[in-house]
Amino acid sequence: MTDYFISSSTGDDARDGTAPDRAWRTLARGTETTFTPGDALLLERGSQFIGEALHLEDVTGTSDAPVTIGSYGDDTASAPLIAADGNGRWFEDYRAPIGGAPHRNRGEVSTAVLLRDCSYIHVRDLEITNRRIDDADGRRYNDLDVMDRTGVAVIAENGGTSRGIALERLHIHDVDGNVYDKHMANGGIQVLAHFPEDPSKIETNIARFDDLRIADNVVRDTRRWGIAVGYTAYLNLIDHGGRDANGNWDNTFDYGDGTIDEDTLRRYGATNVVVEGNTVERAGGDAITVMYCDHPLVRHNVSREAAVDIRDDVYTATTNDRVAAAIWPWRCKNAIFEYNVATDTLNADRGNGDGQAWDADFGDGTEYRYNYSHNNSGGCVMFCNEKAVNSLFYCNVSERDRMGAIDIPRNPDASVTGNTFIIAEDADPLRLDRADGAAVIEGNTFVYAGHTPKRTVWHPEGSHVEYIGNVYIGFAQTPQEDGAPTNGSAGD
């Protein structure tokens, strides 16, 4: 086991890098190194690697002896900084369609730290940026085809299952990627799986993730995503992708009744995923999302002011997917979200079609419990459309979320139980502009925060909502089937 050292101030690439007084100067020497289990690549605290990037491919440790990327030196000095500033370019290619426009599936990407087909590697205690310095590419920052950028990208592609990846205590900020691209390596942290280069190995060498931990990171001012985990070319197999007359994937999908076969997801998707203790502030789009994961655990995270760019005067090149929420899953099985905080998700009043703290989106068995939300522009929780099934929302607190606390657009079911909803003066218990889904709302406490009793619509046209045993404070009327409110007003 060997420790390698890099110092931007005292290093020399002609040295062997195996001690602080023999440190290398540039990250290129780290990229060229062949690592073995238990090795470490350590960057000196206080070092600044401007215009550099660290790209590692096929680096593999073991569960007992992972390869470590970290820091050394004066504990009082700042974390070593990797500032790619548009460098560290590589070509990303899913080798399959991955959804409708504007979801590009291939293109040039700039990434500060790239792990490609790596296993049992831990990255921690670094500062990472990837700024757009100017408009020298001839495009505005919000043009549709601006280059994607990432702070950290983890890619599974040709090496089968990538295991034992940990990203911890990273400070990632000012990543000026593409406003629109959701599923390229574009944002603070992106963990993605492509089809392998050899199409004959799609089934025999499945690119996926197992044992992935993203913890205690601070991610600020990144575009588009804050943290995104698990998007995959294998969605074409998980979601029954269609083929054209020539046998090519045709970018159509059959989600059936919304349920997800667990064996299929465990074969092609991500397993043993934990996202915890992270703080994401001012993400251009969504703050934290897990996708195509079986039983992911997302806990003790904080989102503040997500969806900065999801507004009609910034997101102008297309209206497709002008939506973003704070912390949520896509096409996951039995995802658990607990002890998270989401506040001030932006722009539901400026073109963002979402804007909620939480969103059970096309998932099977999504469970939110013991979370807190406040002042999110589009509401507290959305149960998103026809394929969001077996959704549970219980023991959460929503304080003055805007528009409507509970958002039920066309969803077939939702259990909303034992929560406390403090309803803002200009909001309603339901988001009334699209409340045409279904929910059983039981044992909750609804408190209207205005000065005079609130009159609302408990059963909007097209909705299928049942209220059972809730407490209503400050309302002029209550659901007829749920008895009189505590202030003695009539039912609806």
TIDRENSE-614732 format. One line per field, with one value per residue (C-alpha): residue in three letters; x negated, y negated, z negated. Coordinates in steps of 0.001 Angstrom, whole numbers, m for minus. Layout:
BEGIN
numi: [ALA_...]
x: [X_...]
y: [Y_...]
z: [Z_...]
END
This chain:
BEGIN
numi: [MET_THR_ASP_TYR_PHE_ILE_SER_SER_SER_THR_GLY_ASP_ASP_ALA_ARG_ASP_GLY_THR_ALA_PRO_ASP_ARG_ALA_TRP_ARG_THR_LEU_ALA_ARG_GLY_THR_GLU_THR_THR_PHE_THR_PRO_GLY_ASP_ALA_LEU_LEU_LEU_GLU_ARG_GLY_SER_GLN_PHE_ILE_GLY_GLU_ALA_LEU_HIS_LEU_GLU_ASP_VAL_THR_GLY_THR_SER_ASP_ALA_PRO_VAL_THR_ILE_GLY_SER_TYR_GLY_ASP_ASP_THR_ALA_SER_ALA_PRO_LEU_ILE_ALA_ALA_ASP_GLY_ASN_GLY_ARG_TRP_PHE_GLU_ASP_TYR_ARG_ALA_PRO_ILE_GLY_GLY_ALA_PRO_HIS_ARG_ASN_ARG_GLY_GLU_VAL_SER_THR_ALA_VAL_LEU_LEU_ARG_ASP_CYS_SER_TYR_ILE_HIS_VAL_ARG_ASP_LEU_GLU_ILE_THR_ASN_ARG_ARG_ILE_ASP_ASP_ALA_ASP_GLY_ARG_ARG_TYR_ASN_ASP_LEU_ASP_VAL_MET_ASP_ARG_THR_GLY_VAL_ALA_VAL_ILE_ALA_GLU_ASN_GLY_GLY_THR_SER_ARG_GLY_ILE_ALA_LEU_GLU_ARG_LEU_HIS_ILE_HIS_ASP_VAL_ASP_GLY_ASN_VAL_TYR_ASP_LYS_HIS_MET_ALA_ASN_GLY_GLY_ILE_GLN_VAL_LEU_ALA_HIS_PHE_PRO_GLU_ASP_PRO_SER_LYS_ILE_GLU_THR_ASN_ILE_ALA_ARG_PHE_ASP_ASP_LEU_ARG_ILE_ALA_ASP_ASN_VAL_VAL_ARG_ASP_THR_ARG_ARG_TRP_GLY_ILE_ALA_VAL_GLY_TYR_THR_ALA_TYR_LEU_ASN_LEU_ILE_ASP_HIS_GLY_GLY_ARG_ASP_ALA_ASN_GLY_ASN_TRP_ASP_ASN_THR_PHE_ASP_TYR_GLY_ASP_GLY_THR_ILE_ASP_GLU_ASP_THR_LEU_ARG_ARG_TYR_GLY_ALA_THR_ASN_VAL_VAL_VAL_GLU_GLY_ASN_THR_VAL_GLU_ARG_ALA_GLY_GLY_ASP_ALA_ILE_THR_VAL_MET_TYR_CYS_ASP_HIS_PRO_LEU_VAL_ARG_HIS_ASN_VAL_SER_ARG_GLU_ALA_ALA_VAL_ASP_ILE_ARG_ASP_ASP_VAL_TYR_THR_ALA_THR_THR_ASN_ASP_ARG_VAL_ALA_ALA_ALA_ILE_TRP_PRO_TRP_ARG_CYS_LYS_ASN_ALA_ILE_PHE_GLU_TYR_ASN_VAL_ALA_THR_ASP_THR_LEU_ASN_ALA_ASP_ARG_GLY_ASN_GLY_ASP_GLY_GLN_ALA_TRP_ASP_ALA_ASP_PHE_GLY_ASP_GLY_THR_GLU_TYR_ARG_TYR_ASN_TYR_SER_HIS_ASN_ASN_SER_GLY_GLY_CYS_VAL_MET_PHE_CYS_ASN_GLU_LYS_ALA_VAL_ASN_SER_LEU_PHE_TYR_CYS_ASN_VAL_SER_GLU_ARG_ASP_ARG_MET_GLY_ALA_ILE_ASP_ILE_PRO_ARG_ASN_PRO_ASP_ALA_SER_VAL_THR_GLY_ASN_THR_PHE_ILE_ILE_ALA_GLU_ASP_ALA_ASP_PRO_LEU_ARG_LEU_ASP_ARG_ALA_ASP_GLY_ALA_ALA_VAL_ILE_GLU_GLY_ASN_THR_PHE_VAL_TYR_ALA_GLY_HIS_THR_PRO_LYS_ARG_THR_VAL_TRP_HIS_PRO_GLU_GLY_SER_HIS_VAL_GLU_TYR_ILE_GLY_ASN_VAL_TYR_ILE_GLY_PHE_ALA_GLN_THR_PRO_GLN_GLU_ASP_GLY_ALA_PRO_THR_ASN_GLY_SER_ALA_GLY_ASP]
x: [0_m1451_m503_m1071_m1252_m549_m1319_m605_m3082_m6109_m5650_m7658_m6286_m9810_m9739_m8208_m5384_m5669_m6309_m5346_m8902_m8780_m5277_m4136_m2883_66_3133_1992_m534_2290_4326_1356_766_1633_3281_3538_5819_5062_3224_4018_3700_3417_3572_1938_4326_4033_3138_5084_5260_6673_7727_6900_8994_8567_9881_9461_10464_10497_9154_10166_9518_11147_13784_11029_8502_10184_8238_8508_8467_8075_5899_2831_953_1852_5257_5878_5381_8219_9164_7272_9134_9727_11081_11652_13002_14189_11194_11179_13278_14452_17187_20223_22378_25249_25439_29227_32052_32799_36095_37675_36229_34268_32580_29376_27733_24280_21951_18826_18645_16216_15737_13408_13271_14264_14391_15006_15477_13960_14741_13897_12665_13330_13089_13210_12135_11754_13092_14298_15529_16162_16983_17994_15368_16713_18801_15834_17757_20080_23084_25036_25027_28648_28361_29672_26375_23981_21448_22415_20206_19816_18069_17880_19086_19116_19693_20322_19837_17498_16524_19792_20965_19127_19010_17924_17899_17919_18038_17699_17066_16659_17352_18639_19724_20010_20496_21909_23349_26231_29536_31581_29737_31066_29287_25921_23063_24271_24264_22616_22517_23833_23691_24686_24618_24158_24477_21020_19160_19516_23261_22864_22030_25147_26575_23371_21467_24230_23097_24666_23833_23827_22774_22753_22465_22752_22466_21741_21053_21859_23068_23836_24654_24556_26352_28433_28576_27240_26851_28282_27795_28628_29828_29044_29205_30696_33975_34657_34795_36316_39091_39759_38348_39796_37886_38352_38581_34788_34587_33210_34465_37069_37311_40741_41421_44146_44481_47414_49404_46411_45222_41562_40359_37748_35683_35451_34450_31818_30377_30123_30393_28506_28546_27397_27479_27230_27407_27146_25990_25601_26490_27499_28103_29217_29184_30139_32738_33440_31416_31181_32680_32228_33250_33574_32509_33821_34495_32346_32037_32037_31798_30625_30115_30919_32105_32342_33490_33520_34732_32898_32913_36338_38111_39554_37019_33987_35249_36208_34827_37563_40463_39867_39056_39165_39818_37778_38418_36078_35571_37280_37027_37648_38543_37237_38587_39322_37279_37107_36733_36400_35233_34631_35255_36337_36980_37622_37748_38229_40229_43561_44962_42456_42832_41535_44196_43138_41560_42364_40146_40949_42160_43123_42499_43252_42025_43290_43518_41988_41998_41509_41334_40123_39200_39656_40531_41041_41930_41542_43151_45079_46189_45065_45464_46498_47654_46757_49104_50468_47442_46746_48003_48029_46878_46694_46345_46467_45242_43884_44226_45081_44851_46352_45522_47066_49909_51074_49513_50641_50349_52253_52079_53647_51993_53805_53115_51410_51554_51120_51133_50184_48631_48863_49679_49462_51195_49924_52405_52334_52288_54663_54416_54622_52925_56202_55048_54549_56073_57476_55738_56472_55455_56517_55785_55999_55027_53349_53520_54317_53700_54535_52044_54248_56236_59739_61210_60093_62620_61170_62186_61672_63000_61954_63703_62086_60359_60819_59916_61073_60543_60537_59984_58069_57924_58803_57926_58782_60993_64472_65587_64217_64654_68199_67205_64727_67021_66983_63785_62432_63698_67272_67714_69761_68575_68423]
y: [0_m3320_m6915_m9414_m13144_m16217_m19826_m22703_m24937_m22741_m19701_m18577_m16114_m14726_m13204_m9868_m11406_m8903_m11338_m14950_m16096_m14208_m15367_m15841_m19226_m18462_m16246_m14784_m12661_m11239_m10464_m8544_m6440_m2756_m2252_980_1783_m349_m3069_m6732_m9877_m12835_m16511_m19062_m21303_m24835_m23661_m25025_m23109_m25743_m24552_m20964_m17839_m14402_m11574_m7982_m4926_m1241_m1969_830_1357_3943_3722_4032_1858_m826_m3331_m6753_m10199_m12771_m15431_m15842_m18591_m21451_m20791_m24536_m25128_m25054_m21877_m21342_m22979_m21404_m24129_m22607_m25825_m23978_m21661_m17942_m17254_m13821_m12436_m10936_m8445_m6406_m4432_m4429_m6921_m7931_m9803_m12673_m16072_m17860_m14732_m14510_m11103_m11996_m14964_m16650_m17117_m18937_m17170_m18125_m14649_m11675_m8056_m5757_m2030_m2255_m166_m474_m4019_m6731_m10438_m12901_m16294_m18212_m21526_m21316_m23917_m24057_m27604_m29146_m31856_m33697_m33299_m32461_m29541_m32074_m30973_m32449_m30495_m29428_m28344_m24835_m23313_m24796_m22193_m20056_m20372_m18338_m18667_m14888_m12290_m8559_m6442_m2722_m1631_1185_2657_4225_3420_550_1282_m412_m4050_m6691_m10464_m12199_m15663_m17316_m21027_m21375_m24786_m27022_m24321_m26227_m23461_m23307_m24765_m22063_m18720_m16492_m13214_m13962_m14400_m17918_m19375_m18911_m15111_m12783_m8985_m7424_m4121_m3724_m723_828_11_3623_4122_7891_7319_5349_8412_10179_7175_4989_1481_604_m396_1436_129_m3577_m6182_m9953_m11610_m14872_m16898_m20575_m21371_m24975_m26874_m23962_m23637_m21675_m19111_m19182_m15437_m12828_m9095_m6161_m7310_m4556_m3447_m249_m2106_m722_2729_1726_m334_1967_m320_3_780_m339_1889_2182_3304_25_m1514_m4122_m6222_m4891_m3156_m1058_m1728_658_m42_m1796_1132_2081_5665_5870_8617_6576_3442_5272_6731_3504_679_m491_1295_437_m3301_m5710_m9498_m11181_m14282_m16412_m20092_m21347_m25056_m26936_m24029_m25194_m22432_m19596_m19280_m15518_m12713_m8944_m7113_m3452_m2374_532_m432_m3603_m5403_m9217_m10789_m13790_m15931_m19635_m21415_m25194_m27309_m24587_m25288_m28603_m28293_m26726_m29937_m31291_m34105_m31753_m28399_m29874_m27620_m25012_m24491_m20732_m19559_m23029_m21331_m20776_m19817_m19445_m15807_m12945_m9602_m8573_m4964_m3613_m665_m1205_m4399_m5776_m9503_m10387_m13289_m15546_m19309_m21190_m24921_m27653_m25610_m28311_m29467_m27616_m31090_m31749_m28761_m25889_m23190_m21593_m23560_m21090_m19881_m16213_m14318_m10647_m10441_m7317_m5242_m2095_m2227_m5679_m6442_m9870_m9983_m12449_m15189_m18976_m21442_m25203_m27861_m25708_m27588_m24627_m22969_m20241_m16911_m15814_m12334_m12646_m11323_m7932_m5758_m6905_m3886_m2620_m5999_m6658_m10058_m10036_m11867_m14840_m18558_m21115_m24747_m27363_m25711_m27717_m26993_m23758_m21402_m18188_m17951_m15075_m15331_m12161_m9786_m6502_m6346_m8001_m7436_m10709_m9899_m11524_m14676_m18291_m20837_m24517_m26163_m29551_m32384_m32294_m28483_m25522_m21994_m20695_m22262_m23087_m23844_m20128_m18064_m15236_m12296_m10035_m10014_m8744_m11561_m10247_m11371_m14607_m18029_m20960_m24387_m27502_m30276_m33180_m35533_m34634_m31156_m29642_m28471_m25925_m23140_m19760_m17710_m19375_m18192_m15020_m14167_m11000_m12024_m10517_m12286_m10230_m11414_m14601_m17692_m21038_m24332_m27697_m26500_m27792_m24338_m20797_m17664_m16480_m12884_m13892_m15684_m19230_m21280_m22143_m25730_m24535_m25516_m23424_m20652_m21105]
z: [0_1128_337_3136_2449_4599_3644_6007_4190_3412_5633_8654_11205_11721_8231_7272_5203_2354_m529_m1298_m539_2764_3765_7344_8499_10811_10814_14137_12245_10163_13247_14715_11606_11351_7964_5993_3037_15_1950_1345_3436_1049_2017_m253_m2170_m898_2619_5571_8824_11173_14609_13674_13259_11719_13904_12732_14746_13780_10296_7958_4301_2059_m647_m3284_m1452_645_2678_998_2589_m172_m1751_m3953_m5725_m8030_m9614_m9859_m6131_m3623_m1805_1452_4341_7739_10040_13463_15031_18131_18437_17756_20857_21914_24125_22432_24329_22860_26144_25880_25638_22052_22262_24140_25043_23758_22356_24367_24166_25490_25665_24367_20599_18325_14973_12128_10532_12690_11513_14451_13912_10464_7378_3699_3938_1357_2174_m695_m2091_1166_2478_6079_8572_12308_13308_16604_16823_19873_23031_25245_26706_28354_26329_23457_20209_20776_24390_24987_26131_23573_22410_19415_16358_13216_9899_9385_11891_11167_14262_14641_18213_19250_15894_14813_11282_9606_5885_2703_3862_1105_1626_m1739_m3169_205_702_4251_5470_8517_11117_14080_16210_18651_17423_19153_19186_16419_16995_18455_15980_15237_11727_8363_8042_10767_10520_13871_15738_19506_21740_22321_25510_26675_27225_26862_23182_22235_20460_19455_18046_16621_15721_12343_8765_5465_2046_2804_54_547_m2842_m4650_m1520_m998_2520_3464_6646_9086_12398_13149_10344_6825_6214_8611_8199_10414_13824_16290_19910_18497_18023_21491_19891_16552_18171_21129_23802_27278_30458_34029_37105_37159_33559_32251_29010_29975_26789_25798_22497_20912_17187_16827_13665_12089_9986_10366_10394_7664_9308_12500_10628_8590_11771_13738_11203_8113_4760_1234_1864_m1082_m692_m4076_m5888_m2772_m2441_1006_1496_4602_7004_10477_10618_8201_5008_4347_6442_6411_9585_10520_7030_4970_1314_1309_m2025_m1906_m5359_m7354_m4234_m3832_m696_m576_2380_4999_8568_8997_12817_13253_14190_17389_17789_17483_18743_22100_24848_24256_21897_21722_18196_16702_13378_10231_6614_3649_2530_4337_6201_9787_10613_7307_5350_1648_1322_m2224_m2926_m6588_m8782_m5793_m5680_m2553_m2575_m29_3170_5783_8764_8800_9405_12233_14515_12371_12736_9450_6603_3809_1009_1687_4763_5035_8776_10823_7889_6203_2420_1853_m1874_m3447_m7251_m9898_m7421_m7742_m5003_m5010_m2431_669_3543_4984_1765_m589_1229_4719_5658_9296_11933_12873_12118_8551_6614_3032_1724_m2036_m3706_m7486_m10593_m8627_m9381_m6713_m7812_m5517_m2225_615_3064_1468_m1027_720_4519_6173_9982_11427_8962_8225_4486_1547_m2197_m4097_m7810_m11087_m9653_m10786_m8092_m9043_m6102_m4928_m4602_m785_m484_m861_m2258_1353_4356_6068_9615_10408_7609_9735_8056_5092_1430_m1972_m4419_m7959_m11452_m10375_m11974_m9685_m11183_m9192_m10005_m8851_m11066_m9943_m9358_m6060_m3485_m1070_1303_m316_2622_5902_9032_10337_7071_5021_1497_m1771_m5090_m8290_m11843_m11088_m13299_m11677_m13326_m11840_m8978_m8155_m6994_m6994_m4882_m5430_m6077_m8789_m11252_m12602_m13017_m16439_m16088_m15560_m11918_m9491_m7249_m3463]
END
